[in-house]
Amino acid sequence: MILVIDGCKPEYLTEETAPNLFRLAEEKGFAKRVQCAMPSVTNVNHACILSGKWPEETMITGNYEYDPATGREGFIEERGYMKAETILERYRKWGGKTALLTVKGKVLGVYGAGADIGISAQTPEAKWLERYEIPSPPAIDSVEATRWVMEAAYRCILKDDPDLVYATTNDYVFHHFAPGAKEARAQIAAVDECIQKIAALNPERQIYITADHGMNRKSVIVNMPRLAARAGLDVYCLPPLKDRYVENHIYQEGGMLYVFLKDKSQAASFEEFARRSPYVEQVLTAQEAAAAYHLPVGQIGDYVLLAGKETAFGEVEGEVLHTESSRTHGSLYEREIPLLAIHPEKTQEHYQYHKDIAAHLIQFR
Ligand SMILES: [Zn+2]
């Protein structure tokens, strides 16, 4: 079983908040911190965790796509985008039974091709609810949604015992509550109780608990296209975490930005402008970003900007918004994530990234 707790920075998942998980990890495996792929957003990282590959092979570089040649843009929510084989597909080829359970419907939409059993809290199929005697799901932006998906995973394992179970939550709670908050602790408690039940069903089961990315408070949100326009630069900016879940980040704000120049002759001026901007921590050409973060160079614009720890790029009304209410991700500061392993395939030094889970499992299957 691989459980991806959406947006779980290490501070949420501790010996205090998840005593059962840490005890199991200590007795039968390990607990450590690893890194996610960049940009630190959901789609990109599910692709890596599911395949054991970097974005340059999965070709998933965000939740949203933009084609500068045609101007076509839209959300990435269905099959066809993921170019690497998933561990679900691999297990199925090998004759294994697979299950994917998710709160966010798009995870099943984009990555569900190899899932024999596919359950989404957003668009649940009646046949699975009936088979596992699961009640109708609660609102997806709730702690209850986490409890629901965990319980569904437990019942699915109890009844059908798939060879591979991939389960994931929603990051709504962590977008709104810091580590230590009652709601954040309740979400982890739900995971802790349920994984303990699952581990008890089969004491030999391999269980990995990780996250797709971390989460941090942001106090400044910057409208880059607007600032660029004032400097006479015509650009299209794509925040890779842009998605339909606006309740999570109402300004689509995130710590990394793909910048497409509408006029390529403005490259030098744009670079100069971005380097001078107090809101930008790193300016990378697409080639530099692709080399540093294993990204496909053709999908990330002409420049990639990285924000500092407290800043995000977003679609705000004016040029800059100061706020107390944003918690989001996307930058290098949300790269660190937890990894708890129970009966892992390899010893802990073999895991530097979340994608190593699948990479090691696939090797033997
Ligand atoms: Zn996420």
Residues whose N, C-alpha, C, O or C-beta is under 5 A from the ligand:
A	BS01	ZN	D6 G7 V41 T42 D171 D212
